[in-house]
Amino acid sequence: MRTHTRDPQTLGGAGTLDRMARILAARNIDPAAVAALADEPEPFSPLDAGMPPRYQGAVADHPQVLAWVREVAEAAVAPSRGARRQVTTGPSLLMAGVVGAGKTHQAYGAVRRLVQSGVGVRWHATTAADLYADLRPRPGVDSERELAAVSRCPLLIIDDLGAAKASEWVEEVTYRLINRRYNHMLPTLITTNLAIKDLRAYLGDRVTSRLAQMTTRVEFEPVDRRRLRTAA
């Protein structure tokens, strides 16, 4: 069976432009405004795109988190001359503390701070439990493809690492994910309720060794801010 392909059509002929002008005029659209919009660079990432409603106003104010934001922003590069700088590589953060200490708030606040600084960033956020659920082999899902997509995301938030039940499979998937991000120096924000000294027992030597090298460790005060706000 023969297939026929059509050359891509180009705009610019007088007839095409006249027809476009008539269509815009019929719809009371100013052609000059359309041209101005076409010249505007498309935002790389809307500020709150994909962000849970609870964290759409999150503000990062922890000194070490702010320092991380500055380092990632400084490492951002423009893919071409005059293009917007984008997050490609950079340092990672491991935020440890009790439930309700504000780690997740700081993580989302850090993403918002990056976007507000004018840096383009493609990012993804997930809890560790949801991550393992998404990557668990099941009919109709290419788990390897899912893992590859998460592994190469320019900025990844892994919330509540250590909250899922430990198993050999969990340890292996975590290792493969962290190892890929370690090798490609992709910035990763990780929160955990485990004490840093307890991570090795949960994650194994291979993962904790890489985390020790790729992350700055931030230990939050042992205060449940959620309960404090509720009590107030």
C-alpha positions in Angstrom: 0.0 0.0 0.0 1.4 3.4 -1.0 1.3 6.3 1.4 1.3 9.9 0.4 2.8 12.6 2.5 2.1 16.3 2.1 4.7 19.0 2.4 4.1 21.2 5.4 2.2 24.3 4.5 3.8 27.7 5.1 2.1 31.0 5.9 3.2 34.1 4.1 1.5 34.2 0.7 -0.6 37.2 0.0 -3.8 35.2 -0.4 -3.3 33.4 2.9 -2.6 36.6 4.8 -5.6 38.3 3.3 -7.8 35.4 4.3 -6.4 35.5 7.8 -7.0 39.2 8.0 -10.7 38.8 7.0 -11.2 36.0 9.5 -9.7 38.1 12.3 -11.8 41.1 11.3 -15.0 39.1 11.3 -14.2 38.0 14.8 -13.3 41.5 16.0 -9.7 40.5 16.7 -7.0 43.0 16.3 -4.3 41.5 14.0 -1.6 43.6 15.7 -2.5 42.0 19.1 -2.2 38.5 17.6 1.2 39.4 16.2 2.4 40.7 19.5 1.3 37.4 21.2 3.1 35.4 18.6 6.3 37.3 19.4 6.0 36.7 23.1 8.1 33.7 24.4 5.9 31.0 25.7 6.3 30.5 29.5 8.4 27.5 30.3 6.2 26.6 33.2 3.2 28.4 34.8 3.9 29.2 38.4 1.4 26.8 39.9 1.1 24.3 37.1 0.5 20.9 38.6 0.9 22.2 42.2 -1.6 21.0 44.8 -3.9 23.7 45.9 -2.6 23.5 49.5 0.9 24.5 48.4 0.1 27.1 45.7 1.0 29.8 48.1 3.9 28.0 49.7 6.9 30.2 50.5 10.4 28.9 51.0 12.1 30.7 53.9 14.5 28.1 55.3 18.1 29.5 54.8 19.4 26.2 53.4 16.5 25.8 51.1 17.0 29.4 49.8 20.7 28.7 49.3 19.7 25.6 47.2 17.4 27.8 45.1 20.2 30.2 44.4 22.6 27.4 43.4 20.1 25.8 41.0 19.2 29.2 39.5 22.9 30.0 38.9 23.4 26.6 37.3 20.5 27.1 34.8 21.6 27.5 31.2 19.9 28.9 28.1 19.5 26.3 25.3 20.2 29.0 22.7 21.2 32.7 22.6 18.5 34.9 23.9 16.4 32.0 25.2 15.2 31.7 28.7 17.6 29.9 31.1 16.3 26.5 32.1 17.2 24.1 35.0 19.3 21.3 33.6 21.7 20.2 36.4 22.3 21.2 39.9 22.5 20.2 43.6 19.9 18.3 45.5 18.4 18.6 49.0 17.5 16.0 51.6 15.1 17.5 54.2 14.6 15.3 57.3 12.3 16.0 60.2 9.2 14.8 62.1 5.7 14.8 60.5 4.4 18.3 60.1 7.8 20.0 60.4 7.2 22.0 57.1 9.4 20.0 54.7 6.8 19.6 52.0 5.9 23.3 52.3 9.5 24.3 51.8 9.9 21.9 48.8 7.0 23.4 46.9 8.0 26.9 48.0 11.4 26.2 46.5 9.9 25.4 43.1 7.7 28.5 43.3 10.8 30.6 44.2 12.7 29.2 41.1 9.8 30.1 38.8 9.4 33.5 40.3 13.1 34.2 39.7 12.6 33.8 36.0 14.2 30.4 35.6 12.4 27.9 33.4 11.8 24.5 35.1 10.1 21.3 34.2 9.3 19.5 37.4 7.4 16.7 38.9 6.3 15.9 42.4 5.3 12.6 44.0 5.2 10.9 47.3 7.4 7.9 47.6 4.3 5.7 48.1 2.7 7.0 44.9 5.9 6.6 43.0 6.2 2.9 43.9 2.5 2.4 43.0 3.1 4.0 39.6 6.2 2.0 38.9 4.9 -1.4 40.1 4.6 -3.8 37.1 1.0 -4.3 36.0 -0.8 -5.1 32.8 -1.0 -2.3 30.2 1.7 -0.1 31.8 5.3 0.2 30.7 6.9 0.5 34.1 10.4 0.9 32.6 9.2 3.9 30.5 7.6 5.4 33.6 10.8 5.0 35.5 12.8 6.6 32.7 10.5 9.6 32.6 10.8 10.2 36.3 14.5 9.6 36.2 15.2 12.3 33.6 12.8 15.0 34.8 14.9 18.1 35.3 13.6 18.7 38.8 11.9 16.0 41.0 10.3 16.2 44.4 10.1 12.9 46.3 8.0 13.4 49.4 8.0 11.1 52.4 10.8 8.8 51.4 10.8 6.0 53.8 7.1 6.0 54.5 6.4 3.0 52.2 6.9 -0.5 53.4 10.5 -1.6 52.8 11.2 -4.5 50.5 13.9 -5.7 48.1 11.8 -4.3 45.2 11.4 -0.9 46.8 15.2 -0.8 47.5 16.0 -1.7 43.9 13.6 0.8 42.3 14.9 3.5 44.6 18.5 2.7 43.8 17.8 2.8 40.0 16.0 6.1 40.2 18.5 7.8 42.5 21.5 6.4 40.6 20.3 7.8 37.3 19.7 11.2 38.9 23.1 11.0 40.6 24.9 10.2 37.4 23.2 13.0 35.5 23.4 15.5 38.3 19.7 16.3 38.2 18.4 18.4 41.1 16.1 16.4 43.5 14.2 17.6 46.5 13.7 14.7 49.0 11.7 14.8 52.2 11.7 12.1 54.8 10.4 11.6 58.3 13.2 9.2 59.1 16.2 10.4 61.0 19.2 10.6 58.7 21.0 8.0 60.7 18.1 5.6 60.0 18.0 6.0 56.2 20.8 3.4 55.6 18.7 0.6 57.3 15.7 1.5 55.1 17.4 2.4 51.8 20.5 0.2 51.8 24.2 1.2 51.4 24.0 1.9 47.6 21.3 4.5 47.9 22.5 6.2 51.0 26.0 6.5 49.7 24.8 8.4 46.6 22.4 10.6 48.6 25.3 11.5 50.9 27.3 12.8 48.0 24.5 14.4 45.9 22.5 16.1 48.6 22.8 18.8 51.2 21.2 17.5 54.3 18.7 19.7 56.2 17.4 18.7 59.5 14.2 20.4 60.6 13.3 21.2 64.2 11.3 18.5 65.9 8.1 20.5 65.9 4.8 19.5 64.3 3.7 22.8 62.8 0.4 21.4 61.7 -0.7 20.7 65.3 0.6 24.1 66.4 -1.6 25.8 63.8 -4.6 23.7 64.8 -4.1 24.5 68.5 -3.8 28.2 67.7 
